[in-house]
Structures are given as structure tokens and as C-alpha cells.
Amino acid sequence: MNVTDTIKDILVTDVFVEVPVDQMRDDESLRDVYGLDSLGFVELRAQCESRFSVTIPADDFTPEHFHTIADVAALVERLKSSSPAR
């Protein structure tokens, strides 16, 4: 499963977004279209950190990085590529 698909899975299974994965678009607003609130964003951050073995610093936990699925995926990819190999 790629990063984008994993984020969609997190949104459905852990954040409880009621939009089916196959209907999610990477460029839609997590807040306006999928209904994430502040707790939803915190849960999304925690699940991304856990599933992708990355740490999302406070400086990166911003509306710009958490606006769409594509934005979160880009952040995770950047953090994964900059973290030391395990």
C-alpha cells in the first residue's frame, strides 16, 4: 500500500471519515470535504507517525501540510526520505 492509500485507510479506520476510500480524492479539503476537526487532525498526525515511522515536528503540523490528502502524503514522503534508514 502506498503512502496515499495508507492515509486514506487511516482516515476511514482511525479518524472515522464517512467517505468511502474509493470516493476520496487526493486534492479535496480534509476539513471542508471530509469533516476533520482539531481532534481528527491530531489523530491523523499520530497515526501517520505510527504507521510511517516518522516524527511530524510542530513546525510541520500546519494547515498547509494538512489541507489535503496529497499535502499530507507529500509531507510524509519528505519526512521518510530525510530520516535515517532503520
N, C-alpha and C positions, 0 to 999 in steps of 0.2 A: 504494500500500500504506500503510495507516495505521500508527500507532506500535505498537499491539498486535500486528498481523500481522508487522511487521518484527522485533519482539522474538522472536516465535515462530520466525521464519525464522533468526534469529541462534542461537537455542537448538539448532535442528536442524543447521544447516550449519557453525557455528563452534564451538559448545560440545559438539556431538555427543550431544545428548539423544536417546534411542532411542524417544521417544514421537512418533508422527506428529502433525503440526501440527493436523490436523482432530480429533484427540482431546484436544488441550490445552485446559484450562480456565483462565480468567484468575485464578481465586481459589485455585488449588492451590499448595501449597508448592514452591518451586523446589528446596529441599534434600530434603524428605521424599518428594515425589512424583516429581520429575524427576531427583533424584540429584546435584544440583550440589554440588561440594566447593569448597574455597577457591580452587583454580585456575580452576574453572568460573565462579565469581563474578567473579574478576579479568578473565577473558576476556569475560564478558558486559558488564562495565563498559567495557572497552576498545572492544569492538565498538559499543556504544551511543554512545560518544563519537565514534567514527569515522563511523558511519552517520548520526547525527543532528546532527553538527557542534556538539556541546555538550561542556562540561567538567564532569565529575561530581566535585565537591570531596570531599576526605576526610571532611568533616563529613556529607555526604550518602551516603557509601558505608557504609551501616549495614544491619543485619538488617531494620529496619523498612521501609526503602526497597527492599530486595531480597528480600522474603519471597515475593511472588507476581508473576506477570506484570503484573497490574493495578497493583501498587505501583511496579514499575519504569516502566511506561508513564506513571503519574501524575508520577513524578519527571522523566522526560524531557520531558513536556509542560510542566511548570513551568519547567524549565531553558530550553527552547526559547522560551517566552513571555517570559522575563526577559532573554534575550540580545539584544544589539543586532542589528538587521537587517543582513544581509550583502549 
